Amino acid sequence: MRYVFILNPTAGSGFAVSLMERIALKMDEREIPYEILRTACPGDATVIAARCAADPEIKAVVSVGGDGTASEVAAGLAGTGKPMGIIPGGTGNDFIKSAGIPKDPMDAFEFMLDRAASPVDTGEINGEFFLNVCGTGFDVTVLECAEEKKKKHRGLTPYLLGLLQAIRLFEPVSLEISVDGEPYPGEYLICSIANGRYIGGGIPICPAADAADGKLDVVMIRSVPHWRIPFYLPGLMMSRDLKFRITRHVTASEVSISGKGLKFNIDGEIRPMNSAVFRIRPGSLTLIH
């Protein structure tokens, strides 16, 4: 049986390509059968992974790229039982932090070969797959501001730079939120629907989230004036946001959000939509972690 590595050649501004070369050398040294399949466009990894899931000669399908690649691969494997591995080669690499996968790529490679697979949850937004975190509000503005900076920086740096710019640009969002049928209307700074714990290269938006508990974590942080936002940022970076007086944290099986002119972060991809329904898919992905 062989491993299949799904490589996103653009991840990490090309870092994933050089990383895959190092991994291939290690696989050759150990005489472990493998195959490398490159993505060519968005959504490609999902199609490739779904095809691999049906092949009984494939031992595991491994994402080599960032969170976007991991999410696409997971979308193709969810519900199939085929084991998935993740080797971080992108900019943020957030989901691995929740899953307990080493952040060093070569450590993650060794980890993948030694560990067994077990079920983790995934989610859906309007019937579309997501793996890590979705949300609307300040985090979307941060991601928009960070996008250009990813060309020069990896890890947390582009998001920190984006965060500083977002303080000036952000406008509160007016939301109608329903959590398992209970309403939470209001003006919000952040509303995150979390399966994983981290966004933006390591910002612990929901430090209590557990990707194997069969629940979505909902973090709702009420709006504050612009001048007060910087006072909350240290607490946010230090996993204290759930203790803010302006924060409400609940778990749920289904969440709906609606409002005018909204943009949602879906595993790091920003998408405009005025309403969204989120649901949990318990234990739907078999992950090596």
C-alpha positions in Angstrom: 0.0 0.0 0.0 1.2 3.5 -0.8 0.8 7.0 0.6 -0.5 9.7 -1.7 0.7 13.3 -1.1 -1.5 16.0 -2.5 0.8 19.0 -3.0 -0.4 22.6 -3.5 2.6 24.1 -5.4 1.6 27.7 -4.5 1.3 27.1 -0.8 3.7 29.2 1.4 4.8 31.1 -1.7 6.5 27.9 -3.0 7.7 26.6 0.3 5.5 23.5 0.0 7.4 22.5 -3.2 10.8 22.4 -1.5 9.3 20.7 1.5 7.8 17.9 -0.7 11.3 17.4 -2.2 12.7 16.7 1.3 9.8 14.4 2.1 10.3 12.5 -1.1 13.9 11.9 -0.2 12.9 10.5 3.2 10.3 8.2 1.6 12.9 6.9 -0.9 15.4 6.2 1.9 12.9 4.2 3.7 11.6 2.5 0.6 8.0 3.4 1.4 5.7 3.4 -1.7 4.2 6.8 -2.4 2.8 9.1 -5.1 2.8 12.9 -5.5 -0.2 14.6 -7.0 -0.1 18.3 -7.6 -3.1 20.6 -7.6 -3.7 23.0 -10.5 -6.6 25.2 -9.3 -8.9 25.8 -6.3 -11.0 22.8 -5.6 -8.6 20.4 -7.2 -7.5 18.8 -4.0 -11.0 17.8 -3.1 -11.5 16.1 -6.5 -8.1 14.3 -6.2 -8.8 13.2 -2.6 -12.2 11.8 -3.4 -10.7 9.8 -6.2 -8.0 8.5 -3.8 -10.6 7.6 -1.2 -12.0 4.9 -3.5 -8.6 3.2 -4.1 -8.0 0.3 -1.6 -4.3 0.4 -2.4 -3.8 3.8 -0.8 -2.9 3.7 2.9 -3.4 7.4 3.6 -3.9 10.7 1.7 -1.6 13.5 2.9 -2.1 17.2 2.5 1.1 19.2 1.8 0.2 22.9 1.9 -1.7 25.3 4.1 -5.1 25.3 5.8 -6.9 25.8 2.4 -5.3 22.7 1.0 -6.0 20.7 4.2 -9.6 21.8 4.1 -10.0 20.8 0.4 -8.4 17.3 1.0 -10.6 16.8 4.1 -13.7 17.7 2.0 -12.8 14.9 -0.4 -12.1 12.3 2.3 -14.9 13.1 4.9 -17.3 10.2 5.3 -15.1 7.7 3.5 -13.0 6.4 6.4 -9.8 6.9 4.4 -7.0 8.2 6.7 -5.8 11.7 6.2 -2.4 13.2 7.1 -1.4 16.8 7.2 2.1 18.2 6.7 2.1 22.0 7.1 3.6 23.9 4.2 1.4 27.0 4.0 1.2 30.4 5.7 -1.0 30.0 8.7 -1.3 26.2 9.3 -3.9 26.7 12.0 -5.8 23.4 12.1 -2.8 21.3 13.0 -2.5 23.3 16.2 -5.9 22.0 17.3 -5.2 18.5 16.1 -1.9 18.2 17.9 0.2 17.8 14.8 3.7 19.2 15.0 4.2 22.6 13.4 7.6 21.7 12.1 6.9 20.1 8.7 9.5 17.3 9.0 8.4 16.6 12.5 4.9 16.4 11.2 6.1 13.9 8.5 7.7 11.6 11.1 4.6 12.0 13.3 2.3 11.0 10.4 4.3 7.7 9.8 4.2 6.8 13.5 0.6 7.6 14.5 -2.7 5.9 14.1 -5.8 7.6 12.7 -8.9 8.5 14.7 -12.2 10.3 14.0 -12.5 14.1 14.2 -15.5 16.3 13.5 -16.0 18.5 10.5 -18.7 21.2 9.8 -20.8 22.6 7.0 -21.9 26.1 6.1 -25.0 26.2 3.9 -24.2 22.6 3.0 -20.6 23.4 2.1 -17.8 21.7 3.9 -15.5 23.4 6.4 -12.8 21.9 8.7 -11.5 24.6 11.0 -13.3 27.9 11.7 -15.8 30.1 10.0 -17.0 33.6 11.1 -17.8 37.1 10.4 -16.7 40.5 11.7 -13.3 41.7 12.8 -11.5 38.5 11.8 -12.7 38.9 8.2 -11.2 42.4 8.0 -8.0 41.1 9.5 -7.8 38.3 6.8 -8.5 40.8 4.0 -5.8 43.1 5.3 -3.3 40.2 5.7 -3.7 38.8 2.2 -1.2 41.0 0.4 1.3 40.6 3.3 1.3 36.8 2.9 3.5 37.3 -0.2 6.4 38.4 2.0 5.8 36.7 5.3 4.8 33.3 6.7 3.3 32.3 10.0 1.7 34.8 12.3 3.4 37.9 10.9 1.1 38.8 8.0 -1.9 38.4 10.3 -0.4 40.7 13.0 0.2 43.3 10.4 -3.3 42.8 9.0 -4.7 43.1 12.5 -3.1 46.5 13.1 -4.5 47.8 9.8 -8.0 46.3 10.6 -8.3 48.3 13.7 -8.7 51.5 11.6 -10.9 49.9 8.9 -13.3 47.7 10.8 -17.0 48.5 11.2 -19.3 46.5 13.6 -21.7 44.0 12.1 -25.3 43.8 12.9 -26.3 40.2 13.2 -29.3 38.0 13.8 -27.8 34.9 15.4 -29.7 31.7 16.4 -27.9 29.0 18.3 -29.9 25.7 18.5 -33.0 27.9 18.2 -32.0 30.5 20.9 -31.7 34.1 19.5 -28.7 36.4 20.1 -29.3 39.5 18.0 -27.0 42.5 18.3 -24.0 44.5 17.1 -20.8 42.3 17.1 -17.1 42.7 16.9 -16.6 38.9 16.2 -18.9 36.0 15.7 -16.9 32.7 15.1 -18.2 29.2 14.5 -15.4 26.9 15.5 -14.4 23.3 15.1 -10.7 24.1 15.6 -9.3 26.7 18.0 -7.1 28.9 15.9 -7.3 31.4 13.0 -4.8 33.8 11.4 -1.6 31.9 11.9 -2.2 31.2 15.6 -4.8 33.5 17.0 -6.7 31.4 19.6 -10.2 32.6 18.6 -11.8 29.7 20.5 -9.4 28.1 23.0 -12.1 25.8 24.3 -12.9 24.2 21.0 -12.5 20.4 20.6 -12.5 19.0 17.1 -13.7 15.6 18.4 -16.5 16.6 20.8 -19.4 16.5 18.3 -20.2 20.2 18.8 -19.5 23.5 17.2 -18.2 26.3 19.5 -19.8 29.7 19.0 -17.8 32.8 20.1 -19.8 36.0 20.1 -17.9 39.2 21.1 -20.0 42.3 21.3 -19.0 45.5 19.5 -16.9 48.2 21.2 -15.8 51.6 20.0 -12.7 51.7 17.8 -10.5 53.2 20.5 -11.2 50.2 22.8 -10.4 47.4 20.3 -6.6 47.5 21.0 -7.3 46.9 24.7 -8.9 43.6 23.9 -6.2 42.4 21.5 -3.6 41.2 24.1 -6.3 39.1 25.8 -7.4 37.7 22.4 -3.8 36.7 21.6 -3.4 35.1 25.0 -6.5 32.8 24.9 -8.5 35.0 27.2 -11.2 36.2 24.9 -13.8 33.8 26.4 -13.3 35.7 29.7 -14.2 39.1 28.3 -17.4 40.6 29.7 -18.5 41.3 26.2 -18.0 37.6 25.1 -20.6 34.9 25.1 -19.4 31.3 24.4 -21.8 28.4 23.8 -21.6 25.0 22.0 -24.2 23.9 19.5 -25.2 21.5 16.8 -26.7 24.2 14.5 -26.2 27.9 14.2 -27.7 30.4 11.8 -26.5 34.0 11.1 -28.0 36.6 8.9 -27.4 40.3 8.2 -26.9 42.8 5.4 -23.7 42.9 3.3 -21.9 40.3 5.3 -18.6 38.5 4.5 -17.7 35.2 6.0 -14.4 33.6 6.6 -14.6 29.9 5.6 -11.4 28.2 6.6 -9.5 31.4 5.6 -11.4 32.0 2.3 -13.6 35.1 2.4 -17.0 34.8 0.8 -19.9 37.4 0.7 -23.3 36.0 1.9 -26.2 37.5 3.8 -27.1 34.4 5.7 -25.5 31.2 6.7 -26.5 28.0 8.5 -23.8 26.0 10.2 -24.0 22.3 11.2 -21.6 19.8 12.8 -20.7 16.5 11.2 -19.5 14.4 14.2 -16.6 12.0 13.6 -16.8 12.3 9.9 -13.0 12.6 9.1 -10.4 10.0 9.9 -7.3 12.0 10.7 -3.8 10.9 11.7 -3.1 12.9 14.8 
